């Protein structure tokens, strides 16, 4: 039998033409034994004249009108672009005009990509935060190094000029590894002990060799070799409170006493703290003793500008004794 619309040869019993989708009537069947003859020319559904139909199993001639993409008589979209049953062994079977290719199940690719993207974003955020934190710490340390004056400390003071202890953790974290780097360089200077605030004791003095090392000469000829930290002003007061908590000295107390000294004597330059660590005693007999590195020797007080020299009025925190030193400018 043949399709009365497109002329394709069909299997007996076919109800819908698998080529054009049109219903096949009983008129398409031919009596048994009768030779089927294909029309030489037949008008197509859409007005295109098909001059010759390809025989079964041959490839349609390039350029001929295709029924792909044409609207079927039942209003259904043709199977253009869908999986065809041609060549799969179902040729000749009735084609369901309502057949639609089932969509492929979505895999987990999208979920995996989403998870990877989320991980990347999270790690990126962590890295950005760490970078900002480190950069902030570096910039703060740089600011302190470039401005060892009181300006930086002021942001940790309350409206009365006292240290804001609500910012203790923040300040300690900021200064944890930078205290010693704030030390002023005393290289080449010598601080001589004095009892009358004028005369130097030539046998008892502190000699600063470079920006880290000093000798503390004793009257008997022995001396201590040590590393030193020399900090002045408000930063020195906070250094005293935070690094030497065992002495119970607070910023507020030190600031109050220093302000009173400066008001009483205009030559008073302000607060100063000097700490010696990693001390090693060199005896007169040539022997040496390493002191407990955990115990620092700290002196704190004020300095006065006396024209040709600087006078230090300081307290030895470890011995609770007062000392005076003269340092030539």
C-alpha positions, 0 to 999 in steps of 0.5 A: 500500500502507498500513502495517498499524500506523499506516495511513500510505500507503507506496510499493510495495516499502517494508520499513519504515514511515518514520512508525512504524518498523514492518516492512511485511508483504506483507499491506499491499499491495493488488491493483492497481486496487483502491481503497485505503480507510483504516480509520476507527479503528485501535488504535495500538501503545501503546494510543492510539486514533487516530480519524483519520489525516492524509492524505499531505502534511498536517500531523498534528493538534496534540495527537495522539500522536506516535511520536517518542521511542517505542521501536521494535520492534527496540530502536532509539531513534526519530529524534526530534531527529535530522535527518529525511529528510522533505521532502528528496526521499527520501520513500518510500525505506526508512529504516534503523532503525539510522541515527544522525546523524553527530556534527559535527566539532569545530572549532578554537574550543575550541583558540583559546579555550584559547590565548587563555586561556593568553596572558591568564594568562601576561600576567596573571602577568607584570603581577602580577610586575612590579607586585609588583616595582615595589611592593616597590621603591617600598616599599623606597625609602619605607622608606629615606626614612622610616628613613635610620638603620642598621636597613635596612642591617642586613639586608645584614650577616652575623653578624659585622656585615660587609657580605654581599657575596653580596647586592651585586647586590640592594643595588645594584639597590635603591639604584641611583636612590635614593642622592641622595634619602637626603641629609640636609637641611643648609639654612641650615647653614655648615661653617667650616674650622678648624686648631685645632678651635676657631677658625673660618676665616671666609674658607673655609667651605661654605654650604648654601643649600637641600637640594640646593645649596651654595657652597664658599668659597675663601680667595681669594674664589672659590667652587664652586657644587655639588649635595651629598649628605650621608649618615651612619651605615651607609648612608653607609658603603655609599654610600661603597663603592658610589658611589666604588669608585675609592678602594677604601674598603669598608664593613667597613673604614669600620665598623671605624674608626668603631667604634674612634673612637666607643669612644675618644671618647663624643662621636663621633656616627658616620660621615658622607660628603659628596659634591659634584657638578655643580661650577661654579667662579666666579672673582673676575673674574666668569668661571666654569668648569664642572667635569667632571660625572663627577668628584665631590668626596667627603669622609668621616670622623666627626663629634663633638658638642661641645655648641654646635657639631659638629666634623667630622674628615674626609678629602678622598678626591680629595686624600688630605688631612685637614680639620676643620670646625666647624658651629654647631647 
